[in-house]
Amino acid sequence: MLYCVEMDVAIPHGLDPDHVAKLKADEKARAQDLQRQGKWRHLWRVTGRYANISVFDVESHDELHDILSGLPLFPFMTMRVTALARHPSAIG
């Protein structure tokens, strides 16, 4: 199942900078691991914002929920999830 996930990140200004750096490093490692597994198929930065648009390829709604809620920056994210289906006019 394919999903488009739009993620906006809003880290509170008062958070300890060392803690934030650790969260960001953990987030990067998790995202790269999921990409290597083929679950996080595309990861695009949104220009001018601390945000991304991603495409996930997972087995179920529950698997996607578990992945997203397990991200280190999840507590600071607002997400919009859209299920995707192949368009009949798409090539390939």
LOBAVO-745106 format. One record per residue: residue number from 1; x, y, z of N, C-alpha, C in turn. Coordinates in nm, 3 decimals. Layout:
<node pos="NUM" n_c1="X" n_c2="Y" n_c3="Z" ca_c1="X" ca_c2="Y" ca_c3="Z" c_c1="X" c_c2="Y" c_c3="Z"/>
...
// end
This chain:
<node pos="1" n_c1="0.085" n_c2="-0.117" n_c3="0.000" ca_c1="0.000" ca_c2="0.000" ca_c3="0.000" c_c1="0.090" c_c2="0.124" c_c3="0.000"/>
<node pos="2" n_c1="0.056" n_c2="0.218" n_c3="-0.086" ca_c1="0.134" ca_c2="0.342" ca_c3="-0.094" c_c1="0.060" c_c2="0.455" c_c3="-0.024"/>
<node pos="3" n_c1="0.137" n_c2="0.538" n_c3="0.044" ca_c1="0.083" ca_c2="0.654" ca_c3="0.114" c_c1="0.172" c_c2="0.774" c_c3="0.091"/>
<node pos="4" n_c1="0.110" n_c2="0.889" n_c3="0.070" ca_c1="0.181" ca_c2="1.016" ca_c3="0.071" c_c1="0.164" c_c2="1.072" c_c3="0.212"/>
<node pos="5" n_c1="0.276" n_c2="1.107" n_c3="0.274" ca_c1="0.271" ca_c2="1.163" ca_c3="0.410" c_c1="0.341" c_c2="1.298" c_c3="0.409"/>
<node pos="6" n_c1="0.266" n_c2="1.401" n_c3="0.445" ca_c1="0.323" ca_c2="1.536" ca_c3="0.458" c_c1="0.351" c_c2="1.559" c_c3="0.605"/>
<node pos="7" n_c1="0.476" n_c2="1.591" n_c3="0.637" ca_c1="0.517" ca_c2="1.609" ca_c3="0.776" c_c1="0.568" c_c2="1.751" c_c3="0.797"/>
<node pos="8" n_c1="0.511" n_c2="1.819" n_c3="0.895" ca_c1="0.560" ca_c2="1.950" ca_c3="0.938" c_c1="0.614" c_c2="1.934" c_c3="1.079"/>
<node pos="9" n_c1="0.734" n_c2="1.987" n_c3="1.102" ca_c1="0.800" ca_c2="1.972" ca_c3="1.232" c_c1="0.804" c_c2="2.108" c_c3="1.302"/>
<node pos="10" n_c1="0.766" n_c2="2.110" n_c3="1.430" ca_c1="0.769" ca_c2="2.232" ca_c3="1.510" c_c1="0.828" c_c2="2.197" c_c3="1.647"/>
<node pos="11" n_c1="0.959" n_c2="2.209" n_c3="1.657" ca_c1="1.029" ca_c2="2.181" ca_c3="1.784" c_c1="1.020" c_c2="2.305" c_c3="1.872"/>
<node pos="12" n_c1="0.975" n_c2="2.290" n_c3="1.996" ca_c1="0.966" ca_c2="2.406" ca_c3="2.085" c_c1="1.102" c_c2="2.473" c_c3="2.104"/>
<node pos="13" n_c1="1.101" n_c2="2.606" n_c3="2.111" ca_c1="1.225" ca_c2="2.682" ca_c3="2.121" c_c1="1.302" c_c2="2.657" c_c3="2.250"/>
<node pos="14" n_c1="1.237" n_c2="2.625" n_c3="2.358" ca_c1="1.305" ca_c2="2.608" ca_c3="2.486" c_c1="1.368" c_c2="2.472" c_c3="2.509"/>
<node pos="15" n_c1="1.355" n_c2="2.381" n_c3="2.414" ca_c1="1.408" ca_c2="2.246" ca_c3="2.433" c_c1="1.561" c_c2="2.248" c_c3="2.437"/>
<node pos="16" n_c1="1.618" n_c2="2.162" n_c3="2.520" ca_c1="1.764" ca_c2="2.152" ca_c3="2.535" c_c1="1.828" c_c2="2.123" c_c3="2.399"/>
<node pos="17" n_c1="1.923" n_c2="2.205" n_c3="2.354" ca_c1="1.986" ca_c2="2.188" ca_c3="2.223" c_c1="2.053" c_c2="2.051" c_c3="2.205"/>
<node pos="18" n_c1="2.111" n_c2="1.995" n_c3="2.311" ca_c1="2.173" ca_c2="1.863" ca_c3="2.301" c_c1="2.067" c_c2="1.755" c_c3="2.278"/>
<node pos="19" n_c1="1.954" n_c2="1.770" n_c3="2.344" ca_c1="1.844" ca_c2="1.676" ca_c3="2.327" c_c1="1.789" c_c2="1.684" c_c3="2.184"/>
<node pos="20" n_c1="1.775" n_c2="1.806" n_c3="2.133" ca_c1="1.726" ca_c2="1.827" ca_c3="1.997" c_c1="1.823" c_c2="1.765" c_c3="1.896"/>
<node pos="21" n_c1="1.952" n_c2="1.785" n_c3="1.916" ca_c1="2.053" ca_c2="1.728" ca_c3="1.825" c_c1="2.044" c_c2="1.575" c_c3="1.825"/>
<node pos="22" n_c1="2.023" n_c2="1.516" n_c3="1.942" ca_c1="2.010" ca_c2="1.370" ca_c3="1.952" c_c1="1.884" c_c2="1.323" c_c3="1.879"/>
<node pos="23" n_c1="1.773" n_c2="1.392" n_c3="1.900" ca_c1="1.648" ca_c2="1.357" ca_c3="1.832" c_c1="1.665" c_c2="1.362" c_c3="1.680"/>
<node pos="24" n_c1="1.730" n_c2="1.467" n_c3="1.632" ca_c1="1.750" ca_c2="1.481" ca_c3="1.487" c_c1="1.840" c_c2="1.371" c_c3="1.433"/>
<node pos="25" n_c1="1.944" n_c2="1.336" n_c3="1.505" ca_c1="2.034" ca_c2="1.228" ca_c3="1.461" c_c1="1.960" c_c2="1.094" c_c3="1.460"/>
<node pos="26" n_c1="1.881" n_c2="1.070" n_c3="1.563" ca_c1="1.801" ca_c2="0.946" ca_c3="1.570" c_c1="1.698" c_c2="0.941" c_c3="1.458"/>
<node pos="27" n_c1="1.636" n_c2="1.054" n_c3="1.429" ca_c1="1.537" ca_c2="1.063" ca_c3="1.321" c_c1="1.602" c_c2="1.031" c_c3="1.187"/>
<node pos="28" n_c1="1.719" n_c2="1.088" n_c3="1.162" ca_c1="1.790" ca_c2="1.063" ca_c3="1.037" c_c1="1.824" c_c2="0.915" c_c3="1.022"/>
<node pos="29" n_c1="1.875" n_c2="0.856" n_c3="1.129" ca_c1="1.912" ca_c2="0.713" ca_c3="1.125" c_c1="1.789" c_c2="0.627" c_c3="1.099"/>
<node pos="30" n_c1="1.677" n_c2="0.657" n_c3="1.163" ca_c1="1.554" ca_c2="0.579" ca_c3="1.144" c_c1="1.501" c_c2="0.594" c_c3="1.002"/>
<node pos="31" n_c1="1.502" n_c2="0.717" n_c3="0.951" ca_c1="1.455" ca_c2="0.741" ca_c3="0.815" c_c1="1.541" c_c2="0.666" c_c3="0.713"/>
<node pos="32" n_c1="1.671" n_c2="0.668" n_c3="0.733" ca_c1="1.760" ca_c2="0.598" ca_c3="0.640" c_c1="1.742" c_c2="0.447" c_c3="0.649"/>
<node pos="33" n_c1="1.719" n_c2="0.395" n_c3="0.768" ca_c1="1.694" ca_c2="0.251" ca_c3="0.784" c_c1="1.565" c_c2="0.211" c_c3="0.711"/>
<node pos="34" n_c1="1.461" n_c2="0.290" n_c3="0.727" ca_c1="1.334" ca_c2="0.261" ca_c3="0.660" c_c1="1.347" c_c2="0.273" c_c3="0.508"/>
<node pos="35" n_c1="1.431" n_c2="0.365" n_c3="0.462" ca_c1="1.457" ca_c2="0.375" ca_c3="0.318" c_c1="1.530" c_c2="0.251" c_c3="0.266"/>
<node pos="36" n_c1="1.628" n_c2="0.204" n_c3="0.341" ca_c1="1.701" ca_c2="0.083" ca_c3="0.302" c_c1="1.609" c_c2="-0.039" c_c3="0.298"/>
<node pos="37" n_c1="1.509" n_c2="-0.042" n_c3="0.386" ca_c1="1.412" ca_c2="-0.153" ca_c3="0.388" c_c1="1.310" c_c2="-0.142" c_c3="0.275"/>
<node pos="38" n_c1="1.306" n_c2="-0.029" n_c3="0.205" ca_c1="1.210" ca_c2="-0.008" ca_c3="0.098" c_c1="1.074" c_c2="0.041" c_c3="0.144"/>
<node pos="39" n_c1="1.061" n_c2="0.071" n_c3="0.272" ca_c1="0.933" ca_c2="0.118" ca_c3="0.326" c_c1="0.914" c_c2="0.268" c_c3="0.305"/>
<node pos="40" n_c1="1.023" n_c2="0.345" n_c3="0.318" ca_c1="1.018" ca_c2="0.490" ca_c3="0.297" c_c1="1.075" c_c2="0.513" c_c3="0.158"/>
<node pos="41" n_c1="0.986" n_c2="0.511" n_c3="0.058" ca_c1="1.028" ca_c2="0.508" ca_c3="-0.082" c_c1="1.084" c_c2="0.641" c_c3="-0.132"/>
<node pos="42" n_c1="1.023" n_c2="0.752" n_c3="-0.091" ca_c1="1.067" ca_c2="0.884" ca_c3="-0.136" c_c1="1.064" c_c2="0.979" c_c3="-0.018"/>
<node pos="43" n_c1="1.162" n_c2="1.069" n_c3="-0.014" ca_c1="1.172" ca_c2="1.168" ca_c3="0.093" c_c1="1.214" c_c2="1.300" c_c3="0.029"/>
<node pos="44" n_c1="1.123" n_c2="1.396" n_c3="0.029" ca_c1="1.148" ca_c2="1.525" ca_c3="-0.034" c_c1="1.132" c_c2="1.637" c_c3="0.068"/>
<node pos="45" n_c1="1.230" n_c2="1.727" n_c3="0.071" ca_c1="1.222" ca_c2="1.846" ca_c3="0.156" c_c1="1.127" c_c2="1.946" c_c3="0.093"/>
<node pos="46" n_c1="1.051" n_c2="2.017" n_c3="0.176" ca_c1="0.967" ca_c2="2.126" ca_c3="0.130" c_c1="1.050" c_c2="2.254" c_c3="0.147"/>
<node pos="47" n_c1="1.077" n_c2="2.320" n_c3="0.037" ca_c1="1.163" ca_c2="2.438" ca_c3="0.039" c_c1="1.107" c_c2="2.547" c_c3="0.130"/>
<node pos="48" n_c1="1.193" n_c2="2.599" n_c3="0.216" ca_c1="1.157" ca_c2="2.710" ca_c3="0.302" c_c1="1.084" c_c2="2.673" c_c3="0.430"/>
<node pos="49" n_c1="1.065" n_c2="2.543" n_c3="0.454" ca_c1="0.995" ca_c2="2.500" ca_c3="0.576" c_c1="1.067" c_c2="2.382" c_c3="0.637"/>
<node pos="50" n_c1="1.047" n_c2="2.360" n_c3="0.766" ca_c1="1.097" ca_c2="2.238" ca_c3="0.830" c_c1="0.988" c_c2="2.135" c_c3="0.810"/>
<node pos="51" n_c1="0.985" n_c2="2.080" n_c3="0.688" ca_c1="0.877" ca_c2="1.991" ca_c3="0.648" c_c1="0.927" c_c2="1.900" c_c3="0.536"/>
<node pos="52" n_c1="0.855" n_c2="1.789" n_c3="0.517" ca_c1="0.886" ca_c2="1.701" ca_c3="0.405" c_c1="0.759" c_c2="1.639" c_c3="0.351"/>
<node pos="53" n_c1="0.771" n_c2="1.590" n_c3="0.229" ca_c1="0.667" ca_c2="1.508" ca_c3="0.166" c_c1="0.732" c_c2="1.375" c_c3="0.136"/>
<node pos="54" n_c1="0.671" n_c2="1.269" n_c3="0.182" ca_c1="0.729" ca_c2="1.136" ca_c3="0.170" c_c1="0.627" c_c2="1.039" c_c3="0.111"/>
<node pos="55" n_c1="0.680" n_c2="0.932" n_c3="0.051" ca_c1="0.596" ca_c2="0.823" ca_c3="0.004" c_c1="0.642" c_c2="0.697" c_c3="0.076"/>
<node pos="56" n_c1="0.546" n_c2="0.630" n_c3="0.139" ca_c1="0.572" ca_c2="0.505" ca_c3="0.211" c_c1="0.506" c_c2="0.390" c_c3="0.137"/>
<node pos="57" n_c1="0.572" n_c2="0.275" n_c3="0.139" ca_c1="0.519" ca_c2="0.152" ca_c3="0.079" c_c1="0.517" c_c2="0.047" c_c3="0.191"/>
<node pos="58" n_c1="0.399" n_c2="0.025" n_c3="0.248" ca_c1="0.385" ca_c2="-0.063" ca_c3="0.364" c_c1="0.270" c_c2="-0.161" c_c3="0.341"/>
<node pos="59" n_c1="0.258" n_c2="-0.257" n_c3="0.431" ca_c1="0.157" ca_c2="-0.362" ca_c3="0.417" c_c1="0.017" c_c2="-0.320" c_c3="0.463"/>
<node pos="60" n_c1="0.009" n_c2="-0.223" n_c3="0.555" ca_c1="-0.122" ca_c2="-0.190" ca_c3="0.612" c_c1="-0.124" c_c2="-0.051" c_c3="0.673"/>
<node pos="61" n_c1="-0.245" n_c2="-0.005" n_c3="0.703" ca_c1="-0.262" ca_c2="0.121" ca_c3="0.776" c_c1="-0.191" c_c2="0.114" c_c3="0.911"/>
<node pos="62" n_c1="-0.206" n_c2="-0.002" n_c3="0.976" ca_c1="-0.146" ca_c2="-0.019" ca_c3="1.109" c_c1="0.006" c_c2="-0.012" c_c3="1.103"/>
<node pos="63" n_c1="0.066" n_c2="-0.072" n_c3="1.000" ca_c1="0.212" ca_c2="-0.066" ca_c3="0.988" c_c1="0.257" c_c2="0.079" c_c3="0.969"/>
<node pos="64" n_c1="0.186" n_c2="0.154" n_c3="0.885" ca_c1="0.223" ca_c2="0.294" ca_c3="0.866" c_c1="0.210" c_c2="0.371" c_c3="0.997"/>
<node pos="65" n_c1="0.101" n_c2="0.348" n_c3="1.068" ca_c1="0.081" ca_c2="0.417" ca_c3="1.197" c_c1="0.196" c_c2="0.386" c_c3="1.293"/>
<node pos="66" n_c1="0.235" n_c2="0.259" n_c3="1.301" ca_c1="0.345" ca_c2="0.221" ca_c3="1.390" c_c1="0.475" c_c2="0.288" c_c3="1.350"/>
<node pos="67" n_c1="0.502" n_c2="0.295" n_c3="1.220" ca_c1="0.625" ca_c2="0.359" ca_c3="1.173" c_c1="0.623" c_c2="0.507" c_c3="1.209"/>
<node pos="68" n_c1="0.514" n_c2="0.575" n_c3="1.174" ca_c1="0.508" ca_c2="0.719" ca_c3="1.197" c_c1="0.511" c_c2="0.754" c_c3="1.345"/>
<node pos="69" n_c1="0.435" n_c2="0.684" n_c3="1.426" ca_c1="0.431" ca_c2="0.715" ca_c3="1.569" c_c1="0.560" c_c2="0.678" c_c3="1.640"/>
<node pos="70" n_c1="0.643" n_c2="0.594" n_c3="1.577" ca_c1="0.770" ca_c2="0.556" ca_c3="1.634" c_c1="0.887" c_c2="0.647" c_c3="1.595"/>
<node pos="71" n_c1="0.861" n_c2="0.745" n_c3="1.509" ca_c1="0.969" ca_c2="0.837" ca_c3="1.470" c_c1="1.010" c_c2="0.923" c_c3="1.588"/>
<node pos="72" n_c1="1.139" n_c2="0.945" n_c3="1.607" ca_c1="1.185" ca_c2="1.025" ca_c3="1.721" c_c1="1.124" c_c2="1.166" c_c3="1.728"/>
<node pos="73" n_c1="1.099" n_c2="1.228" n_c3="1.613" ca_c1="1.042" ca_c2="1.363" ca_c3="1.614" c_c1="0.889" c_c2="1.364" c_c3="1.611"/>
<node pos="74" n_c1="0.827" n_c2="1.247" n_c3="1.618" ca_c1="0.680" ca_c2="1.237" ca_c3="1.612" c_c1="0.608" c_c2="1.333" c_c3="1.707"/>
<node pos="75" n_c1="0.653" n_c2="1.348" n_c3="1.833" ca_c1="0.581" ca_c2="1.438" ca_c3="1.924" c_c1="0.575" c_c2="1.583" c_c3="1.876"/>
<node pos="76" n_c1="0.664" n_c2="1.619" n_c3="1.781" ca_c1="0.671" ca_c2="1.757" ca_c3="1.734" c_c1="0.621" c_c2="1.773" c_c3="1.590"/>
<node pos="77" n_c1="0.554" n_c2="1.670" n_c3="1.540" ca_c1="0.509" ca_c2="1.671" ca_c3="1.401" c_c1="0.358" c_c2="1.683" c_c3="1.388"/>
<node pos="78" n_c1="0.318" n_c2="1.752" n_c3="1.282" ca_c1="0.182" ca_c2="1.749" ca_c3="1.234" c_c1="0.189" c_c2="1.677" c_c3="1.100"/>
<node pos="79" n_c1="0.104" n_c2="1.577" n_c3="1.080" ca_c1="0.110" ca_c2="1.497" ca_c3="0.958" c_c1="-0.025" c_c2="1.494" c_c3="0.889"/>
<node pos="80" n_c1="-0.016" n_c2="1.482" n_c3="0.756" ca_c1="-0.134" ca_c2="1.458" ca_c3="0.675" c_c1="-0.104" c_c2="1.336" c_c3="0.589"/>
<node pos="81" n_c1="-0.186" n_c2="1.233" n_c3="0.602" ca_c1="-0.164" ca_c2="1.106" ca_c3="0.533" c_c1="-0.271" c_c2="1.089" c_c3="0.425"/>
<node pos="82" n_c1="-0.226" n_c2="1.052" n_c3="0.305" ca_c1="-0.316" ca_c2="1.028" ca_c3="0.193" c_c1="-0.284" c_c2="0.892" c_c3="0.133"/>
<node pos="83" n_c1="-0.383" n_c2="0.803" n_c3="0.129" ca_c1="-0.364" ca_c2="0.674" ca_c3="0.063" c_c1="-0.359" c_c2="0.697" c_c3="-0.087"/>
<node pos="84" n_c1="-0.270" n_c2="0.624" n_c3="-0.155" ca_c1="-0.251" ca_c2="0.641" ca_c3="-0.299" c_c1="-0.291" c_c2="0.516" c_c3="-0.375"/>
<node pos="85" n_c1="-0.344" n_c2="0.536" n_c3="-0.495" ca_c1="-0.378" ca_c2="0.426" ca_c3="-0.586" c_c1="-0.324" c_c2="0.463" c_c3="-0.723"/>
<node pos="86" n_c1="-0.287" n_c2="0.361" n_c3="-0.800" ca_c1="-0.234" ca_c2="0.384" ca_c3="-0.933" c_c1="-0.338" c_c2="0.455" c_c3="-1.020"/>
<node pos="87" n_c1="-0.293" n_c2="0.556" n_c3="-1.093" ca_c1="-0.380" ca_c2="0.630" ca_c3="-1.184" c_c1="-0.386" c_c2="0.556" c_c3="-1.317"/>
<node pos="88" n_c1="-0.504" n_c2="0.542" n_c3="-1.376" ca_c1="-0.515" ca_c2="0.465" ca_c3="-1.500" c_c1="-0.439" c_c2="0.526" c_c3="-1.618"/>
<node pos="89" n_c1="-0.403" n_c2="0.653" n_c3="-1.611" ca_c1="-0.327" ca_c2="0.716" ca_c3="-1.720" c_c1="-0.177" c_c2="0.717" c_c3="-1.696"/>
<node pos="90" n_c1="-0.133" n_c2="0.662" n_c3="-1.582" ca_c1="0.010" ca_c2="0.661" ca_c3="-1.549" c_c1="0.085" c_c2="0.565" c_c3="-1.641"/>
<node pos="91" n_c1="0.202" n_c2="0.607" n_c3="-1.683" ca_c1="0.290" ca_c2="0.522" ca_c3="-1.764" c_c1="0.381" c_c2="0.444" c_c3="-1.669"/>
<node pos="92" n_c1="0.391" n_c2="0.315" n_c3="-1.688" ca_c1="0.480" ca_c2="0.233" ca_c3="-1.605" c_c1="0.422" c_c2="0.209" c_c3="-1.474"/>
// end
